[in-house]
Amino acid sequence: MERVFLDANVMFSAAWSEDNGLLMLWTLSRVELITSLYAVNEARRNLIDREKRERLGRLLREVQIHEDPVQHERLFSDVELPEKDQPILAAAIDAGATHLLTGDKTHFGALYGLTIEGVLVLSPGSYLKGRG
């Protein structure tokens, strides 16, 4: 079973429209979708339209939401990430994720394809492509 951690931008994009390709993530077998309270709050904050926020709420019913972790100071002396993005990677590690899916190429792009503390960082498209 893969434990796939969703960054806020993935949930935001999935909630944006009913015919979004990211919704395939919710149909995959042998995949447990997980995220953090931090990521959920960020996605909610950025979805100002009521209909989209309700769609996000429906999607979250099938996502395991983990508490926000304490910071991994040692980890972030080795991995370059802006402070606002560190809780995402830390939460994925704390939640025991096998994958972290993020569309944030600006901050996570250099980590795409790398495994950090057991978590493989990928774009959602790369993950879905790998699933065949």
N, C-alpha and C positions, 0 to 999 in steps of 0.2 A: 504494500500500500504506500503510495506516495503522499507525502504531506506537503501541500503546496500553499505557501504563504503569499497572500495577495497584498501588494502595496496599495496605498490609497488611490493612486492614479488608475490602477486596473479596475478597482471597484467603481470609481467615478465614471470611467469610460463604459463599463458594462451597464451601468444604470442610465447612461445618456439616451439610449434608444432601444426599442424592443427588438430590432433586427441587427444588433451588434454581434460581430463575430466572436467577441470575447465571451459571450454567453455559452459558447461551446464548453468552456471550463466547467460549467455547472452540470454538464451531461456526461462527463468522463467517468468511466468505471475505474475502480481501484484508486481513486484519488480523493483525499480528504482536503477540503479547502479550509484554510485557517488564516487568521489575521490578528491584529492587535486593536485594542481600544483606541490607541493613538491614531492608527490608520483609518479606522472607522470614523472617528471624529473629524479627521482631515477631509475625508471624502464627503461627509455630510455638510461640513462647513462650505465646501466649494460647490455643492449642488443647491442652487438657490430656488430652482423651480420645484414646486410641491410634487408634481407628478413624478419627477425624476427621484426625488427623495423617497417617495413611497415605493418606487421600483427598487431602489437600493435596499429599503427595509425588507422587501420580499426576498431579494437575493441573499441578504444576510441571515435569513432563517436557515439557510443551508451552509453557513460558514461558522466554524468554531472560532469564537472570539476569545483571545488570551489577554490576560492582564499585561500592562506595560512592564517591561523588565527594568532592572537596575542597569545602569550603563556598564559596558564592558570596556573599561579604560585601557586595559592591555591590548585588546583587539584594535582599538582605534588609534593606537600608537603605530600599528602596522598597516592599517587600511585607511586610505584617505577618503573621507566622506564629510560633507558639511554637517555641522552640528544638528541641524533640523532633520537630516536623513539617518543619523546614527540610530535613533530608536527603532527604525524599521528593520535594519539588519540585526540589531540586538534582539528584537522581539522574535524574528524568524529563528535565530539560534536558540533562544530560550524555549520556544515552542516546539523544538525538535523537528523543524521543517527540513524536508529534503531539497526543496526548491524555494527560491524567492523570485516571484514574477513582478517586474517593474517596467514601466514604459519610460522611466526617467533616464533617458540616455545621457543627459547632461551630467548628472551626478553619479549614476551607477554604470554608465556605459563602459568605463574602463574595467569594471568587474564582471561584465557579461562573459559567461563561459568559465568563470573561476568558481572553485568551491572554497568557501570560507567557513571554517569550523563545522564542516559537514553540510553546508547549505550551498547548492548550486544556483548562482545568480543568472537569470535569463530574462529576455524580453518575453512577453506573452506569446508573440508570434513564433519565436524560436521554440518555445516549449510545445506549442500546439503542433508545429511542423514535426518535431521529434516524436510526437505521439502517433504520427502517421495519419 
